Amino acid sequence: MVDHNQMDNMLTIREVAHLLHVHPNTLRRWSDKGIIRVYRITPRGDRRFRRQDIARFLAELNTHRGNERKVSLIAQQAVDEIVVAVSGNDY
């Protein structure tokens, strides 16, 4: 579990979904697949995301977008889902 002092640097699933312009269920799926790092807090297993992990995720997507040799299939799918979400189309 995450230390209480570290919680100040953590974001909820709703906050990250809003930042990435994706549905919270999409973010849950990405964390389940290991696309984005998640920390489980509380015995219930609530998800929290570190700000630096989100920044790293976005930087990696921006660096490798369109270069399928460097991006795994799962990461490319994540990019595609972000593009669809940002464009306002349903997925």
Secondary structure, 3 states (H helix, E strand, C coil): CCCHHHHHHEEEHHHHHHHHCCCHHHHHHHHHHCCCCCEEECCCCEEEEEHHHHHHHHHHHHHHCCCCCCCCHHHHHHHHHHHHHHHCCCC
